[in-house]
Each structure stands twice: as C-alpha cells, then as structure tokens.
Amino acid sequence: MNKDQKNEVIELLKGKFSQYNNFYITNTESLTVAQVSNLRKACFDKNVEMKVAKNTLIKKALESLDAEKYAGVFDALNGVTALMFSDSPKEPALIISSFRKANNKLEKPVLKAAFVADEIYVGDNQLKALTEIKTKNELIGEVIGLLQSPAKRVIAALLEKGKNEGGEVVAAEAPAAE
C-alpha cells in the first residue's frame, strides 16, 4: 500500500468516524470466509457498516479528528480489527450476540472496544451492557408513557367518581352555532 492509498483510507475512515456517533472495534480473527460473509450480511440487514482496516490507519484517522476524545480506544487497536459503524448505539452489540448464538456459542467476533455517545466501553465483558442500552426513540417512548400515565389515572378517577354519584357521564357538547 503506497502513501496515497493510505491517505485515501485515512480520509475514508475520518468520514465514517465523523458520520456516526457510535462505532465498535471488534476482532474477527479465526472466522472463516463464510462466517465473515454472514456477519457482513447481518450488518447490512441492520444498517450497520462494517469496515476492515489496518490498526495504524484507524489510529491516525482518530488522532487527526480528536486524539484526546478517542484516546481510550487506542489500546484496543491490535490484531485483526473490524469496525462496525451505526446510528444505533446497541445494534452492533445485538448483531455480535446473535451471531455468536447462531454459530454454536462461538466466541468471535470479540468486542475490543466501543465508542457510544461519547462514552468508551473496553473489553468483551461490556457486550451485555451494550445490548441493554436504550435508543433515543425507546427513551422518548418511556418518557411519553410516564407523562401520559398520571393524566389517564386522573381521567379514570373522575369518570369513576361520576359513576359512583349516580350521574351519567356524558361528553360535553359544544353549544350549537346559530
């Protein structure tokens, strides 16, 4: 690989790191070609981009963006490295977990590190925690559910009180326009 090709890869990686808030660094060493193809297909189906690059080029791309911000992932850049880019913070973790289960409890790909919403998770032992992260839409749904719950209880209590007093509960009608 000549210098121009290396610079091209670095620029491509910088674009990916800038485009996505979440990326996972994995080790796919010892996976067969068929297994890597299946992993890539699973990533494609879930809108996760998977890229394989040299560790030094990945490090140079991250350093040129913000060396301090990404410093925690530099130690994970060793061996065979595959990057997984996603808009979803937990989708790559779910792909890795389901891939392992589908392949007879295979221990690969190994999670080396993950950068999720400006937080760094290092080590394969963080995979379970990453699968349980809530997405932005899940959090919004929970907040809306919590906000609606008290209003529903108040309305239910008022309706029940109206029934207990023997009165009929009727919807307020708008006065007729003349």
Summary of the structure (lengths in Angstrom):
residues: 178
radius of gyration: 25.0
end to end distance: 83.9
largest distance: 87.3
contacts: 462
relative contact order: 0.14
helix: 54%
strand: 15%
